């Protein structure tokens, strides 16, 4: 085989390899955009479902510093269970969105699959920023502790889980007053928030 022939074969291999890398990158970018769109649509559905079962929640969300929505499909078999989910945190006013993920580990006895939406409402920008930039982990168990007075009835269906943070859990049958977020960890999705991943 002549030196020129070997050179041609090498160049051809490099061109093919480059094309494969380029197409893989384009496919990855397409996947990222597709996932972002899916999460946004999922967030819209979660809010629509919440407003349907609790019309007063709309005022709570729209007057807050921001909100975050997550959809979960938890699986519980035997003595241990868990779940994962994706979500979106949105800053009021600017509409800036941050893509999030969460994981949860639950202990208990039983068997079944539980699907629900979580809608966090942040009364202050500080609480929202901490959730987005630092992530958030809840190690205890929250139960409905309805607060009235200065909050009125807008948050009547939510649970106070930390200062300036309220949470709605919406199941197929409506709002759940018995929230269990033990062992749940929420954190920003680096891949989906990467500005280079377009």
C-alpha positions as CSV (number, residue, x, y, z in Angstrom):
1,X,0.0,0.0,0.0
2,X,1.5,3.3,-1.0
3,X,2.0,6.2,1.4
4,X,-0.5,8.3,-0.5
5,X,-3.2,5.5,-0.2
6,X,-2.6,5.1,3.5
7,X,-2.9,8.9,3.9
8,X,-6.2,8.9,2.1
9,X,-7.6,6.1,4.2
10,X,-6.5,7.9,7.4
11,X,-8.2,11.1,6.2
12,X,-11.3,9.2,5.3
13,X,-11.4,7.6,8.8
14,X,-11.0,11.0,10.5
15,X,-13.8,12.5,8.4
16,X,-16.1,9.6,9.3
17,X,-15.2,9.8,13.0
18,X,-15.7,13.6,13.0
19,X,-19.1,13.2,11.4
20,X,-20.1,10.6,14.0
21,X,-19.1,12.9,16.9
22,X,-20.9,15.8,15.3
23,X,-24.1,13.8,14.9
24,X,-23.9,12.5,18.4
25,X,-23.5,16.0,19.7
26,X,-26.5,17.1,17.7
27,X,-28.5,14.2,19.0
28,X,-27.5,15.0,22.6
29,X,-28.6,18.6,22.1
30,X,-31.9,17.5,20.7
31,X,-32.4,15.2,23.7
32,X,-31.7,18.1,26.1
33,X,-34.2,20.4,24.3
34,X,-36.7,17.6,24.3
35,X,-36.3,17.0,28.0
36,X,-36.6,20.7,28.8
37,X,-39.8,20.9,26.9
38,X,-41.2,17.9,28.6
39,X,-40.4,19.3,32.0
40,X,-42.1,22.6,31.2
41,X,-45.2,20.8,30.0
42,X,-45.1,18.6,33.1
43,X,-44.9,21.7,35.2
44,X,-47.9,23.3,33.5
45,X,-49.9,20.1,34.0
46,X,-49.0,20.0,37.7
47,X,-50.1,23.6,38.2
48,X,-53.3,23.1,36.2
49,X,-54.2,20.1,38.3
50,X,-53.5,22.0,41.6
51,X,-55.7,24.9,40.5
52,X,-58.4,22.5,39.6
53,X,-58.5,20.7,43.0
54,X,-57.8,23.9,45.0
55,X,-58.7,27.1,43.1
56,X,-57.4,29.2,46.0
57,X,-53.8,27.9,45.4
58,X,-53.6,30.1,42.2
59,X,-53.4,33.2,44.3
60,X,-50.8,31.7,46.6
61,X,-48.6,30.8,43.6
62,X,-49.0,34.0,41.7
63,X,-48.3,36.2,44.7
64,X,-45.2,34.3,45.8
65,X,-41.5,35.0,45.2
66,X,-41.4,31.9,43.1
67,X,-42.5,28.3,42.9
68,X,-41.2,24.8,42.0
69,X,-43.1,21.9,40.6
70,X,-42.0,18.2,40.6
71,X,-43.7,15.0,39.4
72,X,-42.8,11.8,41.1
73,X,-43.5,8.2,40.5
74,X,-42.6,6.4,43.7
75,X,-42.3,2.6,43.9
76,X,-42.7,0.9,47.3
77,X,-42.2,-2.8,47.6
78,X,-41.7,-4.7,50.9
79,X,-40.0,-2.7,53.7
80,X,-38.2,-0.1,51.6
81,X,-39.3,2.3,48.8
82,X,-38.2,5.3,46.9
83,X,-38.7,7.5,44.0
84,X,-37.1,10.0,41.6
85,X,-38.5,13.0,39.8
86,X,-37.8,16.0,37.7
87,X,-39.0,19.5,38.1
88,X,-38.8,23.2,37.4
89,X,-38.2,26.2,39.7
90,X,-39.5,29.5,38.5
91,X,-38.7,33.0,39.8
92,X,-41.6,35.4,39.9
93,X,-41.3,38.5,37.8
94,X,-38.5,37.4,35.6
95,X,-39.9,34.0,34.8
96,X,-36.4,32.6,35.0
97,X,-36.5,28.8,35.1
98,X,-34.1,26.4,36.7
99,X,-34.4,22.7,35.9
100,X,-34.3,20.5,39.0
101,X,-34.2,16.8,40.1
102,X,-35.0,15.0,43.3
103,X,-34.5,11.6,44.9
104,X,-36.3,10.2,47.9
105,X,-35.9,7.2,50.1
106,X,-38.8,6.0,52.2
107,X,-39.0,3.3,54.8
108,X,-42.2,1.4,55.6
109,X,-44.1,-1.7,54.9
110,X,-46.4,-2.1,51.9
111,X,-46.4,-2.6,48.2
112,X,-47.6,-0.3,45.5
113,X,-46.9,2.5,43.2
114,X,-47.7,6.1,44.1
115,X,-47.6,9.0,41.7
116,X,-48.1,12.6,42.7
117,X,-47.1,16.2,42.0
118,X,-45.3,18.4,44.4
119,X,-45.7,22.2,44.2
120,X,-43.4,24.3,46.4
121,X,-44.4,27.9,47.1
122,X,-41.6,30.3,48.2
123,X,-42.8,33.3,50.1
124,X,-39.4,35.1,49.9
125,X,-36.7,35.3,47.3
126,X,-34.1,34.2,49.9
127,X,-36.0,30.9,50.3
128,X,-36.3,30.4,46.6
129,X,-32.6,31.2,46.0
130,X,-31.5,28.8,48.7
131,X,-33.6,26.0,47.2
132,X,-32.3,26.6,43.7
133,X,-28.6,27.3,44.3
134,X,-27.9,25.2,47.4
135,X,-30.3,22.4,46.8
136,X,-32.6,21.2,49.6
137,X,-32.9,18.1,51.7
138,X,-35.7,17.3,54.1
139,X,-34.9,14.7,56.8
140,X,-38.2,14.7,58.8
141,X,-41.8,14.2,58.1
142,X,-44.3,17.0,57.5
143,X,-47.9,16.8,58.3
144,X,-50.6,19.4,57.5
145,X,-50.4,22.3,59.9
146,X,-52.8,24.8,58.3
147,X,-51.9,28.4,58.9
148,X,-54.5,31.1,58.6
149,X,-54.4,34.7,59.8
150,X,-52.0,36.8,57.7
151,X,-51.9,34.1,55.1
152,X,-55.7,34.0,54.7
153,X,-57.0,30.9,53.1
154,X,-54.8,30.9,50.0
155,X,-52.4,28.4,51.5
156,X,-55.1,26.4,53.3
157,X,-54.3,23.2,51.4
158,X,-50.6,23.5,51.7
159,X,-48.1,22.3,54.3
160,X,-45.5,24.5,56.0
161,X,-42.3,22.6,55.7
162,X,-39.7,25.3,56.6
163,X,-39.6,29.0,57.1
164,X,-41.2,30.7,54.0
165,X,-41.7,27.5,52.2
166,X,-45.0,25.8,51.7
167,X,-45.8,22.6,49.8
168,X,-48.8,21.1,48.1
169,X,-49.0,17.4,47.3
170,X,-51.5,16.6,44.6
171,X,-52.5,13.0,43.9
172,X,-55.0,11.6,41.5
173,X,-57.7,11.9,44.2
174,X,-56.8,15.5,45.1
175,X,-54.7,17.2,47.7
176,X,-53.0,15.0,50.3
177,X,-52.9,16.4,53.8
178,X,-50.5,13.7,54.9
179,X,-47.2,14.6,53.3
180,X,-44.2,12.4,53.6
181,X,-41.0,13.9,52.3
182,X,-38.6,12.1,54.5
183,X,-35.2,11.6,53.0
184,X,-36.0,13.7,50.0
185,X,-33.2,15.7,48.3
186,X,-33.7,18.4,45.7
187,X,-30.9,19.7,43.5
188,X,-30.4,21.6,40.2
189,X,-29.9,19.5,37.1
190,X,-26.5,20.6,35.8
191,X,-26.9,19.1,32.4
192,X,-30.2,20.8,31.6
193,X,-29.1,24.1,33.1
194,X,-25.9,24.2,31.1
195,X,-26.2,27.1,28.7
196,X,-23.9,25.3,26.2
197,X,-26.4,22.4,26.0
198,X,-28.8,24.0,23.5
